[in-house]
Amino acid sequence: MPADVPTILATSGGAVPADRTRWSVGPLTKHAIELSGVSGRAPRVCFLGTAYGDNPQLIRDFYDMAQEAGLHGTHLRLFTMPNVDDMRDLLLGQDVIWVWGGSVAGLLAMWRLHGVDDLMREAWEAGVVLTGVSAGSICWHVGGTTDSFGPELRPITNGLGLVPFSNGVHYDSEEQRRPLFQSLVADGTLPTGYATDDGVGVLYRGTEFVEALTEKDGKAAYLVERGPDGAVETRLDTRLLR
């Protein structure tokens, strides 16, 4: 059954290296599946690798993860054409939609070209849990920082805006991320936002922040707000998932 309220778990993680496959479903993605409330059958999880150009190996990696985790996996591919006739039927029939990283600018452009942006809002409002990593995290927000345009990070401000916040990903692992995100919030280019270290996610129910979660001990999420003298960063209590 769908989640009782619209739910997003936006992350800088969700998949972990594996021994027999390239990736395994990580604790953050498992938590997103739990939030869907499904029981008595295999969870239905649809994977979107749009931001990574619908790379065929990535899609194969997803099915390896899904099989290992006992998921009923499907995927939506947009390159070079959609792989299904009825994208609405596919997306609204899921328990969880899982969006991979890559170019968030490319993702947003392709989604809007094919009407997936409206379908994501409809799925979210219907209780399908939305989750994802990096580009698959920023996309649900107003905007964030991105390397979609080159190695020098730039702001992106045309996210789906399902939640009224900005989003900073890879906050502890890419040196440009933290200072740029803070400066963009400080000058008003981006609204108040939540940033995540690698392995961390932020949970929203409806449009409200609920909690920060991590699959890596010692990692955290942060609230970044505009203050009178620049950005104000507050480290959040972050619950470790097992």
N, C-alpha and C positions, 0 to 999 in steps of 0.2 A: 504494500500500500504506500501511497506517497507520504512524504514528510508532512507533519501537521501544519507547518508554516513554511513559507519560502525560505530556502536554506542554501547558503554558499559557504564552502570551506576553501578559502583561497590560500595557496601555499607556495613555498619555495622548496617543496619536497614531494613526497607521496609515492615515490618508487625507490627501491633500494637495490644495490648490486646483489646478484645471486650467484650460486655455484653452478647450477645446471642450465640456467637461462641467463640472458643479459641482465634482466631486471626481475624483481619480485614486487608485488603490491606491498607498499609500505604501510606503516601504522596510520599515517594521515589519511590515505585513501581508504583503508579498512574502516576508519572512523566515519568517513563520509558515507560509506555503504551502511554502516550501523544506523546512522542518522536517518536513512530512508525508511527505516522501520520494517523492511522486508523480512518475512519469516516463512518457513515451510517450503521454500523453493530456492533455486539458484538466483542470486541478485542479477538483475538486468543492468548491464553497464555498457554505455556507448562511448567509444573512444574517438576523439577528434585530433588528428595530427596536422590540421590546417597550417598552423604557424611554422611547421617544419616541412612544408611543401607536400604533405601527405606521402612522406617517404615510405616506400613499400617495406623496407626492413623494420622501420619503427612500428608499422601496423602488425607485422609478424611478431615483433617483440611483445606487443600488447596481447595478442592471442596466446602467446606462451604464458604470460602472466595470468591471463584470465583462466586458462586451463589449470594452472598450478593452484590458483586460489579458489577454484570451484565456482567461477562466475559464468553467467550466460553473456558472453561478449558479443558486441556488434560494433561496427564503426561507420562513421560518415566521412566519405572522401569527396572533396570538391574538385581536385585536379585529376585528370584533365576535364572531367565532367562529373557531376554527382553520380555516386554509385547506386543510388536508389531513386525510384520514381516519386515517392512520397516522403519527403524529409520530415514533415510534421508528424506523420504517423510513427516514424522511427523514433524521433526525439521525445515525443510525449508518451511513448510506450516504455520509457526507461525508468529505472529506480535512481540511477546516477548517470550523469554526463561528466566525462573525464577529459579535460582539454590539456594537451601537451604544450611544451614551450617552443620557442623559436622567435619568429618575427611577429610581434603583436600588431604592428602596423599592417602587415600582410594579412594576418588573421582577420582583423576588423574589416579591411577592404573586401576580402573574399566573402565574409559572412554577409556584409551588406549587399554585395552584388547578387547573392543567391537568396536573400531574405532570411538567412539563419539568425541574424540579430533579433528579429521579431519573434522567431520560433524559440530562441533561448529565453526571452522574457516570458513567453507563454508557458514554456516548460517550467520555469522557476515559479511562476504564479500558481501552477498546477501542483506543485509539491515535488517535482523532480529535483533531487539534490545536485547542485552544480559544484564541481571541484576542478582543480587543475594546478599546474605548476608554471611559474614564471609568466610567460605570455598568457598562459591559461589561468593566471591569477589576476594580472593587471586588467584583463579584458572585462571583468565584471564591474570594475570601478570606473570613476570619472577619468582617471589617467594615472600616469606614473612615469618612470624613467625607462628608456629603451635603447638597445643597440640596433634597432631595426634599420637605421639609416647609416650606420658605420660604427667604427670602434670608439669614437667619441660619443658618449651617451647624450641623448636629447630627450626633452619632454614629449610625452604623448598625452593629448588632452581630449580625445574623442572616443573614450571607452564607452561601453554600453551603459554605464551609470546605473546599474541595478541597485547598487548601494552608493550613497552620496559622498564617498570618501575617495582619496587617492591611495595608491599602493606602491610601496617600495619593496622590490624582491632582491634576493641575493645580497642582503644588506651587509653581511659580514665577510663576503668572499670576493667581491669585485670592488676595487678601491674607489671607483668613481661614484658608486651608487649612493652611499650615505651622504656625502657633501652635496651632491646635486639634488637629491630628494629634499634635503633640508632647505636648500636655497630656493627651490621652486615653491615649497610651502611658504617660506618666509616672504617671498615677493608676491604671493597671491596667484602665481601661475597655476598651482595645484591647490585644492582645498585640503583641510585637515586630513591626515591619512594614517594608515597602519603599514609598518614595514616589518619584514620577516627575515631573520637569519636563515641560512640554508637548513632545511629540515624542519622548518616551523610553518604553521598555518594560523590563520585567523578565521574564526567562525562568526557568521552573521545569521541571525534568524529575522526574517523580514529585512528591514533596513538598519537594524540595530546590531552593533558589535556585542557578542556574547562572551567569548573567551579566546585566549591564545593557547595553542597546542603545539607540542614538539615531539618528533620521533628521535631527536638527538639530545642527550643529556647536556645541560649547560647552555643550550641555545635559547633565544628569546625573540619576542616580538616587541614592537615599540609604537607608541602613539607619538606622532609628530604634528605639532600645532604651530600656528603663527603667533608669535609673541611680539611685544613692543620693541624688542631689540634683536629680532631674528627668530629662527625656529626654536621651539622648545621640544626636546625629546624626552619622553618618559618610558622607561623600561617597564614592561607589563609582566605581571605574574603569568607564568607560562607552564601549563600542565603537561607533564611527561606522559606520553602514551606508551603502553607496553604491547 
